[in-house]
Amino acid sequence: MNLSSQNYEKSITLILIVIIAVTPLLYFPYFEKGEPYRIDFDKTVLMRYDNIYKPKIYTIYYLIALLVIILGLTVRYKKKRIRPDLNNISVTLFLLFTILSTFFSNHFFRSVYGKPFRWEGLITYISYILIFITAGYFIEKRKFLKNIIKYLFISASILSVYGLMQFYGLDFIQRGPIREYWERAFSTFGNYNFAASYVAIVLSLSLVLYIYNDNKIKIYIYGLISSLFFAFLIATSTRSALVGFFVSTVIFIAFFYRFLRKNIKKLLIITLIFIIVFFIIDSGQQYYYSDRIFEMFREAKTITVSEDQTEIERSGSLRFVIYKYSIPLLFEKPILGSGPDTFDYRFPHREYNKLMPDDTLYLVDKAHNEYLQIGVTLGLPALFFYLLLMANIYKNGFKALMRLKNQVSELNIYHTALFMAVITYTVTALFNISVVSVAPIFWAVLGLNVAVYRMREQNENNI
């Protein structure tokens, strides 16, 4: 093969860009039609048209298939080898237990393909892990890293503008019956919580690049898109993502307060813009978001001081009720869980619905806590290796913060920015769920944390 290593890396970079920047844009007008969905080897049901999730994840499947071919050629002809480390060992063992969970599941078909409208079966997990491995171990040049982030920002800007248009009643794409009267922005993600998880990732990333940039044009660009992302986040009126963004911001300020004091003007400008944006958008929804934020503090007080167990459980949008019934499930099938995307088969819906204030019957198909979801469906060993991967990303991320604190360099800045995005998502995941419209972006960002760490190691070894 005459292709150079750079050409392989260009092809890999292009596929990653399409995965994280193009597939989130896939969102089609809703039509009143039924679609046949195979829910078992011998059973098909007619369900409503999936104009949001299926186009995204099926596009990713095709891209992953193409990516595997290119990765295979890279390994075969360019003698590319991945050195074992804690990251790839952890993710490989996570995948191994996911495969075992699938093959020993009582719901094999569902575990392979995932639940309709969720689609987080084994094939999807394999896709996530390949995205992580590709971003972490096949992106070796800084220019490709920067290109990926650039196109991520371009895509996020388009999605944010569309989300804000929805918020102001200018949605030009036909919605389905579930979302017909939603006032909160969700863009192309299918749910405002999912949209918030996504935009909080890119906001944390862009904000660090804004703070640590000396180029006037780039300062304006990063300041503008950070303000746009923040506006979209507020338009979703989602608290969990705001908490994630707040935690990562507090950690950033704690590490770099001296640098921020020296650049106080830049910090004050973006803070003032964020405050103005918040009040403009919040006033447009009769201070609904402010009420939800204050309600969050009231719920925290309830959890702390209330002696009424029912009142405590109903705090946090009924999440604590879900957690109450989900935690025991961890120990019913602790080794392999029930299989990917089978949470609704395990959850005690009858007991849960008895606690509901109305007569509506609710189906809970996610734990509303990503870590709890993994533990129940994939098993405790899979959860352990997933957390081990996150722990190592965190360890290297905090090292990057210390390095940036002592030496301002481009690689340290990018590593810090990417790590802030990881903190934001992983905190948000305590109260939110993994979905195919957002998770591929997170796994790519997770991989880029590894890539930039390896770039810096390579630079240090060459000195």
PyMOL commands that set and color helices and strands:
alter all, ss='L'
color gray80, all
select helices_A, chain A and resi 5-25+53-77+86-103+108-113+122-137+142-167+192-211+216-236+239-262+264-284+288-305+309-313+319-331+343-346+349-354+370-378+380-406+410-428+439-462
alter helices_A, ss='H'
color red, helices_A
select strands_A, chain A and resi 34-40+43-48
alter strands_A, ss='S'
color yellow, strands_A
deselect
rebuild
show_as cartoon
